[in-house]
Amino acid sequence: MSNPGICVLAADDQRVVREGLAMLLGLLPDVEVVGTAANGEEALAMAGELRPDVILMDLRMPKMDGVEATRRLRASHPEIKVVVLTTYADDRSVIEALRAGALGYLTKDVGADEIRQALRRVAAGQASLDPAVQMHLIEAITTGTQDPAPPSPAPEPPDGLTPREAEVLGLIGAGLSNAEIAAKLFVSEATVKSHVNHMLPKIGARDRAQAVGYAYRHGLVPPGSVRR
């Protein structure tokens, strides 16, 4: 008798990402996609109805983010495992997700094989962390930053920018190249370029120089980060 497949629910606020994940997961052997959710609230409701083995959970979503959804899921349905799949690999995001109960943490740069391996390990009750995330977490622990003070609520980014676009814009203002931004944020250079291409029309900038001016006018450049 063949082993039963892993039932997976994918939660992401971007429709194209949800549909792409569903298509990708559907091609993986021993994986069955039972549904997709657009935010944490939907993920919780669908988890109760569909009882997936694993939820692939984005972090930044409206109504309820991935961390809060994971925390509530652990309280109401502890048998359902969570693998975070996000663009964020900073130590705070990783630690908050793991403390909430996630067993896996992947960035959106991973491929299908890495996702499949993570699903199998987490479904079996084992942890699975992206190698870049592991190194970042080790650095946070060894430097004593694994328990930072709770941050004050961040202001809403201007002109419809997403938090990630605002972060990339601030680093552009600080003088970092796309390659340097990619290394700092633990994402690919192609991902950074995509953020830049989406961000420029929103702020009405024709080029990188105008984007720098915008970043300074709106206080988006991180203190102490300016390239000398």
N, C-alpha and C positions, 0 to 999 in steps of 0.2 A: 504494500500500500504506500502511495506517495505521501510525503509530508504535506500537511495543510499549508496553504499560502499565508503570508502576512497581510492582514487587512489594514489598510492605511487611509487616514483622513488627512488631506492637505489644507492648511489654513494660511492664506496670504491675501492681503487687501488688494493686490493688483490682479485684475482678471486675467491678463495675458500670462502672468506667472502661474496662477492657479491652473489654467488650462494646459499650459506647457508641462507643468509637473504631473498633472493627471495623465497626459499623453506619454510622458517619459516613464512614469511608474508602471503604466499599463503594459509597457514593453518588457519589463523586467520579469524574469522567471520567479515563480513563487511569491509574487506580490499582487494583491488585489486592491484597487482603489475603490473605496466604498462611498466617498463623497469629498466635496471641497467646501470650504468656509471662507467668508470674506473678512472675518474679524474674530476676536476672542469669544464674544458672546455666541456667535453662530457655532464656533468650534465646540463650546461646552454643550450647547443644546444638541448638536448632532452626535457628539460623543455618547450622550445618554441614550439616544435612539439607536445608533448604529453599532456601538461598542467595538470600535476598531482596536487592533492590537497596538498600533503606534499612530501618533499624530505628528506630522511634519509641521512645525509651528514657526511662523514668522514672528519677529519681535515687535516691530513697529506697525501697529494696526489701529484703526479708529475704534471707538466705543470701548474696547477692552484690548490691551496689548498682550503680547505673547507671554510675558512674565506673569501677569495677573491671571491669565487663563490657565497657565501651567500650575500655578499655586492652587487655584480652585479645583482644577482637575485632580490634583493629587489628593485633595481632601475628599472629593465626592466619588472619584473613580480611580483609586490608586493602582488598579490593575492595568490601566491604560498608560503606556509609556510615551514620552515626548522626546522628539529630536528637533532641536531648534535649527532652522534653515534660514539664514539671514545674511545681510551684507555687513553686519557689524561684528567686529572681532576684538573690540577694546575690552580691557580687563573688567570694567564695571558691568558691561552687558553680559559677559561670560559668567561672572560670579553671581549676578542676580538670577540668571536663568538656571544655573546649577542649584542655587539655594532654593529656588522655587520648586525644584524637583525634576528638571530635565535630565535625562541620562545621556543624551547626545547633543552635540553642538557642531554644526557644519556651516561654512560660508557658501554663498551662492556661486562661488567659482569652482566648486567640486563637480565631478562628472558622475555619470549614472552608476558606475561601479562603486564609487565611494559611498553614494547614497544607499545602494543595495547592501553593502557591507555594514553600514551603520544601522540600517533597519534590522538586519539579522541579529546583530550584537545586542541592540537595545531590546528587541523583542524577547531575547533570551535573558534579559535582566542585567546585561553588562553595559558599561559605559563606552561611549565612542565619541572621541573629540577629534576635530580637524587638526592635523599636525601644526598648522600655524597658530591655532587656538591654544594647543598644548604649550607651545613655547611662550606665548604671551602670558598664559596663566602662571607658568613657572617663574617668569620674570616678575610678575606682580607679587607672587608669594615671597620670592627671595629678596625683593626690594622693600617688602613691608607695606605694600599698597593694596593688599588683598581685602582690607576692610575699611574702605574710604568712608568719610562722613557722608551722610545722605545729601545729594545735591539739591539746591534750590530749584524750583520749577523753571524750566527754560522758557524764554519768551517765544511766542509763535514766530517762525521765520517770515520775513516780509514777502509780498508779491507772489504768494502761492508756492514759495520754495519748500521743498521737503527738508526735513532736518539734515539729511545726508547731503543734499545739494548745497545747503547753507554752510555745512562743514567744509565741503570741497571748495566753495567760493572763498571762505575765510583763509584756507591754506594757499589758494592762488594769490590772495591779497598779501600773504606773508612771503611770497616770492618762490614758492615751491613749484617744481615742474610736475607734469602729470605722472612721470615715473616715480618721483619722490613722494607725491601724494599717495600713489598706489601702495608703495612700501609702508608708509606711515599708517594707512588704514587697513592694511592686510587684504587688499583686493587687487584685481588685475588692472593693468593700465587701460585696457579696453573699457572696463567698468567706469573708470574715472572719466574717460572721454565721453562716455554715454551721459554721465551726470552733467558734464560741461555743456554738451549739445542741448540737453533739456533745459539747463539753467539759463543760458544766455538769452533766449527769447523772452523768458519770464521777466528778466530785469531790464530788458530793452538795451542790452549791450551788443555791439557789433563784433567786438574782439576782446582779447584777454586784458588789454590795457584799460578799457572801459569797465571791465569786470572788477579790476583791482580798485578803481575809484569808488565803485558801488560798495564793495566790501568794507572800505574804510568809512564811507559815509554812514553806513548802517551798523557799524560796530561789530562786524563779523570776524575780524582778524583776531585770532587768539593772542592774549597778552604774552609777550616774551618770545613770540614765534617768528618775528620778522627777520628775514634773511639779510644779513649785513654785507 
